[in-house]
Amino acid sequence: MRNPMAWLGKLLTRSTRYTATDTVTGESQTFTVVDNIAPDWSTSGYRGGMSIPGGWRAAVLISDLLGSVPWHAYRQYGGKPLELLEPTPPLLEQPNPPDSRMTTFSSWALDLLWEGNAFGVIAARNAQGWPTAVVPVPASMVGVRRITGPGMSSQIPIGELEYAVGTMRLAAYDVIHIKGPCEPGALRGMGVLEVHLSTLNLAQEQNRQARALSRHGVPTGVLKSDNVELDEAEARKLKARWMESQRERTIAVLNSTTSFVPLSWNPEELQLVEARRFGLTDFELIFGLPVGWLGGMNSARQYSNIEQDAVNLLKFTLGGHLARFEQTLSLVFPRGTTVKANLDAILRADTLTRYQAHAIGLDKGFLTKDEVRALENRPPLPEPEKPSPPPVVDEPSTDPNPEGEEPPL
């Protein structure tokens, strides 16, 4: 059995940094290129995207849902019905001790969304050789290549995949790789950070402009003079007198050729409300969320209910991510074992709707009371006590000839 901490000690970041300078403004920024992934901005990894409110909400919403879903393993042999494996295999219950399942799967989901890939190094196996623990590795630290010839100096057989994690070189047998959308035959998936970097930069620029306007705003007004002979020195003197009266909060006196024109923007213009709302719609599209979930334009949620929202989220947003996790995790278990996500928590209806469905099941006879109680996480009803039989009482006989004797003549 391998020690996860021993593997962690070997993980080193491999990256290339370069500085780009704007020839017009002179501003410069440092970028990082990791294993042919698109360059990130100066902040580490996808933290720049998470610093945008819409990006944070979209990513955390999806990753937390994926992390909170319970995972089960089912076994099927010889055409028999699926059999739930109990207890749940440790790789699905707590993949990376001491972290909880929520921590591991939600961090994997974040990497899958932003980087297009989620990786884990298998750290422990059971006596049969099946994985029982895994160490999640940031996707930006992992390189993937296919060994095509002896000149590539690798111990991995030709035709197999080699994963580079720092100084380690691992075969696919030792790595769990959940791959996002990709071209046919591609070794890595595509994520938001790689494909939509320009959109993220635009959202950051809008936030920067809104902060600048909120901090500095616009001038409070303009001193307008009709005196054509007003020179620069007199203009500065006029401005100084005006500023002095404003600091002292006294009455200002202007001559007949000078007037004050106030300037201001309304709050919506100051915060770039419309542009930032369009930015939220961009995030909904980028992360595959139903329109309106982040408060973007053209919200269609006003006619929906909570149950329908959950169904739409599962169908149109989580479905693909869940399928990638299920199929990838199934491949690391023995043949005939399938990993499935338990979606009951997401699809669970409100109390009234559930009780109405239970009533229909009881009325039609395909559910029992105990089955309904099990669906509601309640114990079975106690068996009713059987009534004791009534005591036997000797009644006087009404037979005129109890002994069976013949009556006298």
Secondary structure, 3 states (H helix, E strand, C coil): CCCHHHHHCCCCCCCEEEEEECCCCCCEEEEEECCCCCCECCCCCCHHHHCCHHHHHHHHHHHHHHHHCCEEEEECCCCCCCEECCCCCHHHHCCCCCCCHHHHHHHHHHHHHHHCEEEEEEEEECCCCCEEEEEEECHHHEEEEECCCHHHCCCCCCCCEEEEECCEEEEHHHEEEEECCCCCCCCCCCCHHHHCHHHHHHHHHHHHHHHHHHHHCCCCEEEEECCCCCCHHHHHHHHHHHHHHHHCCCCCCCCCCEEEEECCCCHHHHCCHHHHHHHHHHHHHHCCCCCCCCCCCCCCHHHCCHHHHHHHHHHHHHHHHHHHHHHHHHCCCCCCEEEEECCHHHHCCCHHHHHHHHHHHHHHCCCCHHHHHHHCCCCCCCCCCCCCCCCCCCCCCCCCCCCCCCCCC
